[in-house]
Amino acid sequence: MFDRLPNTPNSDAVIAAAIGEELDRQKTQIELIASENIVSPDVMAAQGSVLTN
């Protein structure tokens, strides 16, 4: 799992759950909107979370 926010579950469980659900959604569903783009893991790591997408 993407673990760039290791303290989030301790400080805000609701946000941690939302980020986890978004990661699962991105892994299992396809985006059919031409303007949508999924960033590379390196860019995501640099920007901090799956919410970049």
mmCIF entry with sequence, helices, sheets and N, C-alpha, C, O atoms, coordinates in Angstrom:
data_MODEL
# 
_entry.id   MODEL 
# 
_entity.id                         1 
_entity.type                       polymer 
_entity.pdbx_number_of_molecules   1 
# 
_entity_poly.entity_id                      1 
_entity_poly.type                           'polypeptide(L)' 
_entity_poly.nstd_linkage                   no 
_entity_poly.nstd_monomer                   no 
_entity_poly.pdbx_seq_one_letter_code       MFDRLPNTPNSDAVIAAAIGEELDRQKTQIELIASENIVSPDVMAAQGSVLTN 
_entity_poly.pdbx_seq_one_letter_code_can   MFDRLPNTPNSDAVIAAAIGEELDRQKTQIELIASENIVSPDVMAAQGSVLTN 
_entity_poly.pdbx_strand_id                 A 
# 
loop_
_entity_poly_seq.entity_id 
_entity_poly_seq.num 
_entity_poly_seq.mon_id 
_entity_poly_seq.hetero 
1 1  MET n 
1 2  PHE n 
1 3  ASP n 
1 4  ARG n 
1 5  LEU n 
1 6  PRO n 
1 7  ASN n 
1 8  THR n 
1 9  PRO n 
1 10 ASN n 
1 11 SER n 
1 12 ASP n 
1 13 ALA n 
1 14 VAL n 
1 15 ILE n 
1 16 ALA n 
1 17 ALA n 
1 18 ALA n 
1 19 ILE n 
1 20 GLY n 
1 21 GLU n 
1 22 GLU n 
1 23 LEU n 
1 24 ASP n 
1 25 ARG n 
1 26 GLN n 
1 27 LYS n 
1 28 THR n 
1 29 GLN n 
1 30 ILE n 
1 31 GLU n 
1 32 LEU n 
1 33 ILE n 
1 34 ALA n 
1 35 SER n 
1 36 GLU n 
1 37 ASN n 
1 38 ILE n 
1 39 VAL n 
1 40 SER n 
1 41 PRO n 
1 42 ASP n 
1 43 VAL n 
1 44 MET n 
1 45 ALA n 
1 46 ALA n 
1 47 GLN n 
1 48 GLY n 
1 49 SER n 
1 50 VAL n 
1 51 LEU n 
1 52 THR n 
1 53 ASN n 
# 
_struct_asym.id          A 
_struct_asym.entity_id   1 
# 
loop_
_struct_conf.conf_type_id 
_struct_conf.id 
_struct_conf.pdbx_PDB_helix_id 
_struct_conf.beg_label_comp_id 
_struct_conf.beg_label_asym_id 
_struct_conf.beg_label_seq_id 
_struct_conf.pdbx_beg_PDB_ins_code 
_struct_conf.end_label_comp_id 
_struct_conf.end_label_asym_id 
_struct_conf.end_label_seq_id 
_struct_conf.pdbx_end_PDB_ins_code 
_struct_conf.beg_auth_comp_id 
_struct_conf.beg_auth_asym_id 
_struct_conf.beg_auth_seq_id 
_struct_conf.end_auth_comp_id 
_struct_conf.end_auth_asym_id 
_struct_conf.end_auth_seq_id 
_struct_conf.pdbx_PDB_helix_class 
_struct_conf.details 
_struct_conf.pdbx_PDB_helix_length 
HELX_P HELX_P1 AA1 THR A 8  ? SER A 11 ? THR A 8  SER A 11 1 ? 4  
HELX_P HELX_P2 AA2 ALA A 13 ? THR A 28 ? ALA A 13 THR A 28 1 ? 16 
HELX_P HELX_P3 AA3 PRO A 41 ? GLN A 47 ? PRO A 41 GLN A 47 1 ? 7  
HELX_P HELX_P4 AA4 VAL A 50 ? THR A 52 ? VAL A 50 THR A 52 5 ? 3  
# 
_struct_conf_type.id          HELX_P 
_struct_conf_type.criteria    ? 
_struct_conf_type.reference   ? 
# 
loop_
_atom_site.group_PDB 
_atom_site.id 
_atom_site.type_symbol 
_atom_site.label_atom_id 
_atom_site.label_alt_id 
_atom_site.label_comp_id 
_atom_site.label_asym_id 
_atom_site.label_entity_id 
_atom_site.label_seq_id 
_atom_site.pdbx_PDB_ins_code 
_atom_site.Cartn_x 
_atom_site.Cartn_y 
_atom_site.Cartn_z 
_atom_site.occupancy 
_atom_site.B_iso_or_equiv 
_atom_site.pdbx_formal_charge 
_atom_site.auth_seq_id 
_atom_site.auth_comp_id 
_atom_site.auth_asym_id 
_atom_site.auth_atom_id 
_atom_site.pdbx_PDB_model_num 
ATOM 1   N N  . MET A 1 1  ? 0.830   -1.190 0.000   1.00 0.00 ? 1  MET A N  1 
ATOM 2   C CA . MET A 1 1  ? 0.000   0.000  0.000   1.00 0.00 ? 1  MET A CA 1 
ATOM 3   C C  . MET A 1 1  ? 0.868   1.244  0.000   1.00 0.00 ? 1  MET A C  1 
ATOM 4   O O  . MET A 1 1  ? 2.002   1.232  0.477   1.00 0.00 ? 1  MET A O  1 
ATOM 5   N N  . PHE A 1 2  ? 0.327   2.290  -0.530  1.00 0.00 ? 2  PHE A N  1 
ATOM 6   C CA . PHE A 1 2  ? 0.992   3.580  -0.554  1.00 0.00 ? 2  PHE A CA 1 
ATOM 7   C C  . PHE A 1 2  ? 1.056   4.102  0.870   1.00 0.00 ? 2  PHE A C  1 
ATOM 8   O O  . PHE A 1 2  ? 0.019   4.313  1.499   1.00 0.00 ? 2  PHE A O  1 
ATOM 9   N N  . ASP A 1 3  ? 2.264   4.315  1.389   1.00 0.00 ? 3  ASP A N  1 
ATOM 10  C CA . ASP A 1 3  ? 2.403   4.710  2.785   1.00 0.00 ? 3  ASP A CA 1 
ATOM 11  C C  . ASP A 1 3  ? 3.257   5.963  2.911   1.00 0.00 ? 3  ASP A C  1 
ATOM 12  O O  . ASP A 1 3  ? 4.296   5.947  3.570   1.00 0.00 ? 3  ASP A O  1 
ATOM 13  N N  . ARG A 1 4  ? 2.825   7.033  2.289   1.00 0.00 ? 4  ARG A N  1 
ATOM 14  C CA . ARG A 1 4  ? 3.553   8.295  2.372   1.00 0.00 ? 4  ARG A CA 1 
ATOM 15  C C  . ARG A 1 4  ? 3.075   9.148  3.535   1.00 0.00 ? 4  ARG A C  1 
ATOM 16  O O  . ARG A 1 4  ? 3.701   10.156 3.865   1.00 0.00 ? 4  ARG A O  1 
ATOM 17  N N  . LEU A 1 5  ? 1.977   8.756  4.155   1.00 0.00 ? 5  LEU A N  1 
ATOM 18  C CA . LEU A 1 5  ? 1.426   9.512  5.278   1.00 0.00 ? 5  LEU A CA 1 
ATOM 19  C C  . LEU A 1 5  ? 1.290   8.588  6.485   1.00 0.00 ? 5  LEU A C  1 
ATOM 20  O O  . LEU A 1 5  ? 0.177   8.324  6.941   1.00 0.00 ? 5  LEU A O  1 
ATOM 21  N N  . PRO A 1 6  ? 2.420   8.092  7.008   1.00 0.00 ? 6  PRO A N  1 
ATOM 22  C CA . PRO A 1 6  ? 2.343   7.077  8.061   1.00 0.00 ? 6  PRO A CA 1 
ATOM 23  C C  . PRO A 1 6  ? 1.674   7.553  9.345   1.00 0.00 ? 6  PRO A C  1 
ATOM 24  O O  . PRO A 1 6  ? 1.158   6.728  10.098  1.00 0.00 ? 6  PRO A O  1 
ATOM 25  N N  . ASN A 1 7  ? 1.666   8.841  9.616   1.00 0.00 ? 7  ASN A N  1 
ATOM 26  C CA . ASN A 1 7  ? 1.053   9.337  10.851  1.00 0.00 ? 7  ASN A CA 1 
ATOM 27  C C  . ASN A 1 7  ? -0.418  9.699  10.700  1.00 0.00 ? 7  ASN A C  1 
ATOM 28  O O  . ASN A 1 7  ? -1.096  9.951  11.696  1.00 0.00 ? 7  ASN A O  1 
ATOM 29  N N  . THR A 1 8  ? -0.913  9.727  9.482   1.00 0.00 ? 8  THR A N  1 
ATOM 30  C CA . THR A 1 8  ? -2.301  10.131 9.261   1.00 0.00 ? 8  THR A CA 1 
ATOM 31  C C  . THR A 1 8  ? -3.304  9.252  10.010  1.00 0.00 ? 8  THR A C  1 
ATOM 32  O O  . THR A 1 8  ? -4.235  9.791  10.608  1.00 0.00 ? 8  THR A O  1 
ATOM 33  N N  . PRO A 1 9  ? -3.157  7.917  10.005  1.00 0.00 ? 9  PRO A N  1 
ATOM 34  C CA . PRO A 1 9  ? -4.141  7.112  10.752  1.00 0.00 ? 9  PRO A CA 1 
ATOM 35  C C  . PRO A 1 9  ? -4.203  7.481  12.236  1.00 0.00 ? 9  PRO A C  1 
ATOM 36  O O  . PRO A 1 9  ? -5.258  7.372  12.861  1.00 0.00 ? 9  PRO A O  1 
ATOM 37  N N  . ASN A 1 10 ? -3.081  7.915  12.792  1.00 0.00 ? 10 ASN A N  1 
ATOM 38  C CA . ASN A 1 10 ? -3.062  8.290  14.204  1.00 0.00 ? 10 ASN A CA 1 
ATOM 39  C C  . ASN A 1 10 ? -3.667  9.667  14.440  1.00 0.00 ? 10 ASN A C  1 
ATOM 40  O O  . ASN A 1 10 ? -4.287  9.904  15.477  1.00 0.00 ? 10 ASN A O  1 
ATOM 41  N N  . SER A 1 11 ? -3.490  10.572 13.488  1.00 0.00 ? 11 SER A N  1 
ATOM 42  C CA . SER A 1 11 ? -3.960  11.939 13.700  1.00 0.00 ? 11 SER A CA 1 
ATOM 43  C C  . SER A 1 11 ? -5.343  12.204 13.102  1.00 0.00 ? 11 SER A C  1 
ATOM 44  O O  . SER A 1 11 ? -6.083  13.046 13.611  1.00 0.00 ? 11 SER A O  1 
ATOM 45  N N  . ASP A 1 12 ? -5.694  11.498 12.035  1.00 0.00 ? 12 ASP A N  1 
ATOM 46  C CA . ASP A 1 12 ? -7.005  11.717 11.410  1.00 0.00 ? 12 ASP A CA 1 
ATOM 47  C C  . ASP A 1 12 ? -7.439  10.451 10.680  1.00 0.00 ? 12 ASP A C  1 
ATOM 48  O O  . ASP A 1 12 ? -7.131  10.259 9.503   1.00 0.00 ? 12 ASP A O  1 
ATOM 49  N N  . ALA A 1 13 ? -8.144  9.610  11.383  1.00 0.00 ? 13 ALA A N  1 
ATOM 50  C CA . ALA A 1 13 ? -8.561  8.320  10.828  1.00 0.00 ? 13 ALA A CA 1 
ATOM 51  C C  . ALA A 1 13 ? -9.507  8.474  9.644   1.00 0.00 ? 13 ALA A C  1 
ATOM 52  O O  . ALA A 1 13 ? -9.490  7.641  8.738   1.00 0.00 ? 13 ALA A O  1 
ATOM 53  N N  . VAL A 1 14 ? -10.326 9.514  9.629   1.00 0.00 ? 14 VAL A N  1 
ATOM 54  C CA . VAL A 1 14 ? -11.270 9.725  8.526   1.00 0.00 ? 14 VAL A CA 1 
ATOM 55  C C  . VAL A 1 14 ? -10.513 10.037 7.240   1.00 0.00 ? 14 VAL A C  1 
ATOM 56  O O  . VAL A 1 14 ? -10.826 9.479  6.188   1.00 0.00 ? 14 VAL A O  1 
ATOM 57  N N  . ILE A 1 15 ? -9.522  10.921 7.314   1.00 0.00 ? 15 ILE A N  1 
ATOM 58  C CA . ILE A 1 15 ? -8.713  11.258 6.138   1.00 0.00 ? 15 ILE A CA 1 
ATOM 59  C C  . ILE A 1 15 ? -7.916  10.045 5.681   1.00 0.00 ? 15 ILE A C  1 
ATOM 60  O O  . ILE A 1 15 ? -7.829  9.781  4.482   1.00 0.00 ? 15 ILE A O  1 
ATOM 61  N N  . ALA A 1 16 ? -7.334  9.306  6.613   1.00 0.00 ? 16 ALA A N  1 
ATOM 62  C CA . ALA A 1 16 ? -6.575  8.103  6.257   1.00 0.00 ? 16 ALA A CA 1 
ATOM 63  C C  . ALA A 1 16 ? -7.460  7.100  5.528   1.00 0.00 ? 16 ALA A C  1 
ATOM 64  O O  . ALA A 1 16 ? -7.029  6.492  4.548   1.00 0.00 ? 16 ALA A O  1 
ATOM 65  N N  . ALA A 1 17 ? -8.687  6.922  5.995   1.00 0.00 ? 17 ALA A N  1 
ATOM 66  C CA . ALA A 1 17 ? -9.616  5.993  5.338   1.00 0.00 ? 17 ALA A CA 1 
ATOM 67  C C  . ALA A 1 17 ? -9.982  6.489  3.947   1.00 0.00 ? 17 ALA A C  1 
ATOM 68  O O  . ALA A 1 17 ? -10.054 5.698  3.006   1.00 0.00 ? 17 ALA A O  1 
ATOM 69  N N  . ALA A 1 18 ? -10.213 7.788  3.810   1.00 0.00 ? 18 ALA A N  1 
ATOM 70  C CA . ALA A 1 18 ? -10.566 8.351  2.497   1.00 0.00 ? 18 ALA A CA 1 
ATOM 71  C C  . ALA A 1 18 ? -9.426  8.179  1.505   1.00 0.00 ? 18 ALA A C  1 
ATOM 72  O O  . ALA A 1 18 ? -9.661  7.855  0.341   1.00 0.00 ? 18 ALA A O  1 
ATOM 73  N N  . ILE A 1 19 ? -8.194  8.392  1.953   1.00 0.00 ? 19 ILE A N  1 
ATOM 74  C CA . ILE A 1 19 ? -7.034  8.216  1.076   1.00 0.00 ? 19 ILE A CA 1 
ATOM 75  C C  . ILE A 1 19 ? -6.906  6.751  0.671   1.00 0.00 ? 19 ILE A C  1 
ATOM 76  O O  . ILE A 1 19 ? -6.636  6.453  -0.493  1.00 0.00 ? 19 ILE A O  1 
ATOM 77  N N  . GLY A 1 20 ? -7.094  5.845  1.610   1.00 0.00 ? 20 GLY A N  1 
ATOM 78  C CA . GLY A 1 20 ? -7.033  4.418  1.298   1.00 0.00 ? 20 GLY A CA 1 
ATOM 79  C C  . GLY A 1 20 ? -8.102  3.998  0.307   1.00 0.00 ? 20 GLY A C  1 
ATOM 80  O O  . GLY A 1 20 ? -7.837  3.213  -0.603  1.00 0.00 ? 20 GLY A O  1 
ATOM 81  N N  . GLU A 1 21 ? -9.310  4.517  0.480   1.00 0.00 ? 21 GLU A N  1 
ATOM 82  C CA . GLU A 1 21 ? -10.399 4.203  -0.451  1.00 0.00 ? 21 GLU A CA 1 
ATOM 83  C C  . GLU A 1 21 ? -10.118 4.765  -1.843  1.00 0.00 ? 21 GLU A C  1 
ATOM 84  O O  . GLU A 1 21 ? -10.416 4.116  -2.846  1.00 0.00 ? 21 GLU A O  1 
ATOM 85  N N  . GLU A 1 22 ? -9.551  5.955  -1.909  1.00 0.00 ? 22 GLU A N  1 
ATOM 86  C CA . GLU A 1 22 ? -9.216  6.545  -3.212  1.00 0.00 ? 22 GLU A CA 1 
ATOM 87  C C  . GLU A 1 22 ? -8.132  5.729  -3.904  1.00 0.00 ? 22 GLU A C  1 
ATOM 88  O O  . GLU A 1 22 ? -8.198  5.521  -5.115  1.00 0.00 ? 22 GLU A O  1 
ATOM 89  N N  . LEU A 1 23 ? -7.144  5.269  -3.162  1.00 0.00 ? 23 LEU A N  1 
ATOM 90  C CA . LEU A 1 23 ? -6.100  4.428  -3.740  1.00 0.00 ? 23 LEU A CA 1 
ATOM 91  C C  . LEU A 1 23 ? -6.707  3.146  -4.301  1.00 0.00 ? 23 LEU A C  1 
ATOM 92  O O  . LEU A 1 23 ? -6.374  2.740  -5.415  1.00 0.00 ? 23 LEU A O  1 
ATOM 93  N N  . ASP A 1 24 ? -7.588  2.511  -3.547  1.00 0.00 ? 24 ASP A N  1 
ATOM 94  C CA . ASP A 1 24 ? -8.251  1.294  -4.028  1.00 0.00 ? 24 ASP A CA 1 
ATOM 95  C C  . ASP A 1 24 ? -9.062  1.574  -5.294  1.00 0.00 ? 24 ASP A C  1 
ATOM 96  O O  . ASP A 1 24 ? -9.035  0.783  -6.237  1.00 0.00 ? 24 ASP A O  1 
ATOM 97  N N  . ARG A 1 25 ? -9.781  2.695  -5.316  1.00 0.00 ? 25 ARG A N  1 
ATOM 98  C CA . ARG A 1 25 ? -10.580 3.053  -6.488  1.00 0.00 ? 25 ARG A CA 1 
ATOM 99  C C  . ARG A 1 25 ? -9.694  3.230  -7.713  1.00 0.00 ? 25 ARG A C  1 
ATOM 100 O O  . ARG A 1 25 ? -10.029 2.761  -8.800  1.00 0.00 ? 25 ARG A O  1 
ATOM 101 N N  . GLN A 1 26 ? -8.556  3.913  -7.537  1.00 0.00 ? 26 GLN A N  1 
ATOM 102 C CA . GLN A 1 26 ? -7.660  4.146  -8.664  1.00 0.00 ? 26 GLN A CA 1 
ATOM 103 C C  . GLN A 1 26 ? -7.040  2.844  -9.172  1.00 0.00 ? 26 GLN A C  1 
ATOM 104 O O  . GLN A 1 26 ? -6.768  2.711  -10.365 1.00 0.00 ? 26 GLN A O  1 
ATOM 105 N N  . LYS A 1 27 ? -6.816  1.894  -8.278  1.00 0.00 ? 27 LYS A N  1 
ATOM 106 C CA . LYS A 1 27 ? -6.225  0.614  -8.678  1.00 0.00 ? 27 LYS A CA 1 
ATOM 107 C C  . LYS A 1 27 ? -7.216  -0.286 -9.406  1.00 0.00 ? 27 LYS A C  1 
ATOM 108 O O  . LYS A 1 27 ? -6.814  -1.117 -10.220 1.00 0.00 ? 27 LYS A O  1 
ATOM 109 N N  . THR A 1 28 ? -8.509  -0.129 -9.121  1.00 0.00 ? 28 THR A N  1 
ATOM 110 C CA . THR A 1 28 ? -9.490  -1.088 -9.632  1.00 0.00 ? 28 THR A CA 1 
ATOM 111 C C  . THR A 1 28 ? -10.432 -0.551 -10.699 1.00 0.00 ? 28 THR A C  1 
ATOM 112 O O  . THR A 1 28 ? -11.177 -1.326 -11.299 1.00 0.00 ? 28 THR A O  1 
ATOM 113 N N  . GLN A 1 29 ? -10.419 0.746  -10.948 1.00 0.00 ? 29 GLN A N  1 
ATOM 114 C CA . GLN A 1 29 ? -11.343 1.320  -11.922 1.00 0.00 ? 29 GLN A CA 1 
ATOM 115 C C  . GLN A 1 29 ? -10.579 2.072  -13.002 1.00 0.00 ? 29 GLN A C  1 
ATOM 116 O O  . GLN A 1 29 ? -9.463  2.542  -12.779 1.00 0.00 ? 29 GLN A O  1 
ATOM 117 N N  . ILE A 1 30 ? -11.184 2.176  -14.149 1.00 0.00 ? 30 ILE A N  1 
ATOM 118 C CA . ILE A 1 30 ? -10.572 2.878  -15.266 1.00 0.00 ? 30 ILE A CA 1 
ATOM 119 C C  . ILE A 1 30 ? -11.201 4.267  -15.391 1.00 0.00 ? 30 ILE A C  1 
ATOM 120 O O  . ILE A 1 30 ? -12.403 4.434  -15.183 1.00 0.00 ? 30 ILE A O  1 
ATOM 121 N N  . GLU A 1 31 ? -10.387 5.248  -15.729 1.00 0.00 ? 31 GLU A N  1 
ATOM 122 C CA . GLU A 1 31 ? -10.875 6.607  -15.964 1.00 0.00 ? 31 GLU A CA 1 
ATOM 123 C C  . GLU A 1 31 ? -11.056 6.784  -17.468 1.00 0.00 ? 31 GLU A C  1 
ATOM 124 O O  . GLU A 1 31 ? -10.104 6.618  -18.229 1.00 0.00 ? 31 GLU A O  1 
ATOM 125 N N  . LEU A 1 32 ? -12.251 7.114  -17.894 1.00 0.00 ? 32 LEU A N  1 
ATOM 126 C CA . LEU A 1 32 ? -12.527 7.277  -19.316 1.00 0.00 ? 32 LEU A CA 1 
ATOM 127 C C  . LEU A 1 32 ? -12.674 8.742  -19.712 1.00 0.00 ? 32 LEU A C  1 
ATOM 128 O O  . LEU A 1 32 ? -13.198 9.049  -20.783 1.00 0.00 ? 32 LEU A O  1 
ATOM 129 N N  . ILE A 1 33 ? -12.220 9.630  -18.864 1.00 0.00 ? 33 ILE A N  1 
ATOM 130 C CA . ILE A 1 33 ? -12.254 11.058 -19.155 1.00 0.00 ? 33 ILE A CA 1 
ATOM 131 C C  . ILE A 1 33 ? -10.918 11.423 -19.794 1.00 0.00 ? 33 ILE A C  1 
ATOM 132 O O  . ILE A 1 33 ? -9.865  11.252 -19.179 1.00 0.00 ? 33 ILE A O  1 
ATOM 133 N N  . ALA A 1 34 ? -10.959 11.921 -21.019 1.00 0.00 ? 34 ALA A N  1 
ATOM 134 C CA . ALA A 1 34 ? -9.721  12.186 -21.762 1.00 0.00 ? 34 ALA A CA 1 
ATOM 135 C C  . ALA A 1 34 ? -8.786  13.145 -21.042 1.00 0.00 ? 34 ALA A C  1 
ATOM 136 O O  . ALA A 1 34 ? -7.568  13.032 -21.177 1.00 0.00 ? 34 ALA A O  1 
ATOM 137 N N  . SER A 1 35 ? -9.323  14.069 -20.292 1.00 0.00 ? 35 SER A N  1 
ATOM 138 C CA . SER A 1 35 ? -8.473  15.048 -19.618 1.00 0.00 ? 35 SER A CA 1 
ATOM 139 C C  . SER A 1 35 ? -7.860  14.523 -18.327 1.00 0.00 ? 35 SER A C  1 
ATOM 140 O O  . SER A 1 35 ? -6.986  15.175 -17.756 1.00 0.00 ? 35 SER A O  1 
ATOM 141 N N  . GLU A 1 36 ? -8.294  13.369 -17.859 1.00 0.00 ? 36 GLU A N  1 
ATOM 142 C CA . GLU A 1 36 ? -7.754  12.806 -16.628 1.00 0.00 ? 36 GLU A CA 1 
ATOM 143 C C  . GLU A 1 36 ? -6.429  12.118 -16.916 1.00 0.00 ? 36 GLU A C  1 
ATOM 144 O O  . GLU A 1 36 ? -6.251  11.503 -17.968 1.00 0.00 ? 36 GLU A O  1 
ATOM 145 N N  . ASN A 1 37 ? -5.509  12.225 -15.980 1.00 0.00 ? 37 ASN A N  1 
ATOM 146 C CA . ASN A 1 37 ? -4.200  11.623 -16.136 1.00 0.00 ? 37 ASN A CA 1 
ATOM 147 C C  . ASN A 1 37 ? -3.750  11.086 -14.785 1.00 0.00 ? 37 ASN A C  1 
ATOM 148 O O  . ASN A 1 37 ? -3.858  11.777 -13.772 1.00 0.00 ? 37 ASN A O  1 
ATOM 149 N N  . ILE A 1 38 ? -3.252  9.872  -14.767 1.00 0.00 ? 38 ILE A N  1 
ATOM 150 C CA . ILE A 1 38 ? -2.728  9.279  -13.544 1.00 0.00 ? 38 ILE A CA 1 
ATOM 151 C C  . ILE A 1 38 ? -1.215  9.474  -13.550 1.00 0.00 ? 38 ILE A C  1 
ATOM 152 O O  . ILE A 1 38 ? -0.532  9.083  -14.496 1.00 0.00 ? 38 ILE A O  1 
ATOM 153 N N  . VAL A 1 39 ? -0.709  10.076 -12.499 1.00 0.00 ? 39 VAL A N  1 
ATOM 154 C CA . VAL A 1 39 ? 0.721   10.383 -12.440 1.00 0.00 ? 39 VAL A CA 1 
ATOM 155 C C  . VAL A 1 39 ? 1.535   9.138  -12.122 1.00 0.00 ? 39 VAL A C  1 
ATOM 156 O O  . VAL A 1 39 ? 1.009   8.141  -11.627 1.00 0.00 ? 39 VAL A O  1 
ATOM 157 N N  . SER A 1 40 ? 2.820   9.214  -12.415 1.00 0.00 ? 40 SER A N  1 
ATOM 158 C CA . SER A 1 40 ? 3.722   8.104  -12.112 1.00 0.00 ? 40 SER A CA 1 
ATOM 159 C C  . SER A 1 40 ? 3.939   8.030  -10.600 1.00 0.00 ? 40 SER A C  1 
ATOM 160 O O  . SER A 1 40 ? 3.736   9.020  -9.898  1.00 0.00 ? 40 SER A O  1 
ATOM 161 N N  . PRO A 1 41 ? 4.351   6.862  -10.094 1.00 0.00 ? 41 PRO A N  1 
ATOM 162 C CA . PRO A 1 41 ? 4.618   6.738  -8.656  1.00 0.00 ? 41 PRO A CA 1 
ATOM 163 C C  . PRO A 1 41 ? 5.671   7.731  -8.153  1.00 0.00 ? 41 PRO A C  1 
ATOM 164 O O  . PRO A 1 41 ? 5.564   8.219  -7.028  1.00 0.00 ? 41 PRO A O  1 
ATOM 165 N N  . ASP A 1 42 ? 6.679   8.035  -8.964  1.00 0.00 ? 42 ASP A N  1 
ATOM 166 C CA . ASP A 1 42 ? 7.713   8.985  -8.543  1.00 0.00 ? 42 ASP A CA 1 
ATOM 167 C C  . ASP A 1 42 ? 7.146   10.385 -8.344  1.00 0.00 ? 42 ASP A C  1 
ATOM 168 O O  . ASP A 1 42 ? 7.488   11.067 -7.377  1.00 0.00 ? 42 ASP A O  1 
ATOM 169 N N  . VAL A 1 43 ? 6.280   10.811 -9.258  1.00 0.00 ? 43 VAL A N  1 
ATOM 170 C CA . VAL A 1 43 ? 5.654   12.132 -9.123  1.00 0.00 ? 43 VAL A CA 1 
ATOM 171 C C  . VAL A 1 43 ? 4.723   12.141 -7.918  1.00 0.00 ? 43 VAL A C  1 
ATOM 172 O O  . VAL A 1 43 ? 4.694   13.110 -7.161  1.00 0.00 ? 43 VAL A O  1 
ATOM 173 N N  . MET A 1 44 ? 3.966   11.066 -7.740  1.00 0.00 ? 44 MET A N  1 
ATOM 174 C CA . MET A 1 44 ? 3.059   10.987 -6.605  1.00 0.00 ? 44 MET A CA 1 
ATOM 175 C C  . MET A 1 44 ? 3.836   11.067 -5.286  1.00 0.00 ? 44 MET A C  1 
ATOM 176 O O  . MET A 1 44 ? 3.417   11.751 -4.352  1.00 0.00 ? 44 MET A O  1 
ATOM 177 N N  . ALA A 1 45 ? 4.962   10.366 -5.220  1.00 0.00 ? 45 ALA A N  1 
ATOM 178 C CA . ALA A 1 45 ? 5.781   10.414 -4.010  1.00 0.00 ? 45 ALA A CA 1 
ATOM 179 C C  . ALA A 1 45 ? 6.290   11.825 -3.755  1.00 0.00 ? 45 ALA A C  1 
ATOM 180 O O  . ALA A 1 45 ? 6.340   12.281 -2.613  1.00 0.00 ? 45 ALA A O  1 
ATOM 181 N N  . ALA A 1 46 ? 6.664   12.508 -4.823  1.00 0.00 ? 46 ALA A N  1 
ATOM 182 C CA . ALA A 1 46 ? 7.165   13.871 -4.681  1.00 0.00 ? 46 ALA A CA 1 
ATOM 183 C C  . ALA A 1 46 ? 6.073   14.821 -4.208  1.00 0.00 ? 46 ALA A C  1 
ATOM 184 O O  . ALA A 1 46 ? 6.351   15.762 -3.464  1.00 0.00 ? 46 ALA A O  1 
ATOM 185 N N  . GLN A 1 47 ? 4.854   14.588 -4.627  1.00 0.00 ? 47 GLN A N  1 
ATOM 186 C CA . GLN A 1 47 ? 3.761   15.482 -4.257  1.00 0.00 ? 47 GLN A CA 1 
ATOM 187 C C  . GLN A 1 47 ? 3.040   15.055 -2.988  1.00 0.00 ? 47 GLN A C  1 
ATOM 188 O O  . GLN A 1 47 ? 2.290   15.843 -2.413  1.00 0.00 ? 47 GLN A O  1 
ATOM 189 N N  . GLY A 1 48 ? 3.251   13.839 -2.548  1.00 0.00 ? 48 GLY A N  1 
ATOM 190 C CA . GLY A 1 48 ? 2.790   13.479 -1.222  1.00 0.00 ? 48 GLY A CA 1 
ATOM 191 C C  . GLY A 1 48 ? 1.659   12.498 -1.035  1.00 0.00 ? 48 GLY A C  1 
ATOM 192 O O  . GLY A 1 48 ? 1.603   11.852 0.011   1.00 0.00 ? 48 GLY A O  1 
ATOM 193 N N  . SER A 1 49 ? 0.743   12.344 -1.995  1.00 0.00 ? 49 SER A N  1 
ATOM 194 C CA . SER A 1 49 ? -0.345  11.401 -1.742  1.00 0.00 ? 49 SER A CA 1 
ATOM 195 C C  . SER A 1 49 ? -1.103  11.063 -3.017  1.00 0.00 ? 49 SER A C  1 
ATOM 196 O O  . SER A 1 49 ? -0.881  11.670 -4.065  1.00 0.00 ? 49 SER A O  1 
ATOM 197 N N  . VAL A 1 50 ? -1.994  10.094 -2.916  1.00 0.00 ? 50 VAL A N  1 
ATOM 198 C CA . VAL A 1 50 ? -2.808  9.693  -4.060  1.00 0.00 ? 50 VAL A CA 1 
ATOM 199 C C  . VAL A 1 50 ? -3.830  10.747 -4.434  1.00 0.00 ? 50 VAL A C  1 
ATOM 200 O O  . VAL A 1 50 ? -4.448  10.658 -5.495  1.00 0.00 ? 50 VAL A O  1 
ATOM 201 N N  . LEU A 1 51 ? -4.019  11.736 -3.589  1.00 0.00 ? 51 LEU A N  1 
ATOM 202 C CA . LEU A 1 51 ? -4.967  12.797 -3.905  1.00 0.00 ? 51 LEU A CA 1 
ATOM 203 C C  . LEU A 1 51 ? -4.471  13.684 -5.036  1.00 0.00 ? 51 LEU A C  1 
ATOM 204 O O  . LEU A 1 51 ? -5.225  14.511 -5.550  1.00 0.00 ? 51 LEU A O  1 
ATOM 205 N N  . THR A 1 52 ? -3.202  13.522 -5.434  1.00 0.00 ? 52 THR A N  1 
ATOM 206 C CA . THR A 1 52 ? -2.659  14.232 -6.589  1.00 0.00 ? 52 THR A CA 1 
ATOM 207 C C  . THR A 1 52 ? -3.501  13.946 -7.824  1.00 0.00 ? 52 THR A C  1 
ATOM 208 O O  . THR A 1 52 ? -3.694  14.819 -8.669  1.00 0.00 ? 52 THR A O  1 
ATOM 209 N N  . ASN A 1 53 ? -4.007  12.705 -7.924  1.00 0.00 ? 53 ASN A N  1 
ATOM 210 C CA . ASN A 1 53 ? -4.806  12.317 -9.078  1.00 0.00 ? 53 ASN A CA 1 
ATOM 211 C C  . ASN A 1 53 ? -6.174  12.942 -9.009  1.00 0.00 ? 53 ASN A C  1 
ATOM 212 O O  . ASN A 1 53 ? -6.996  12.729 -9.901  1.00 0.00 ? 53 ASN A O  1 
# 
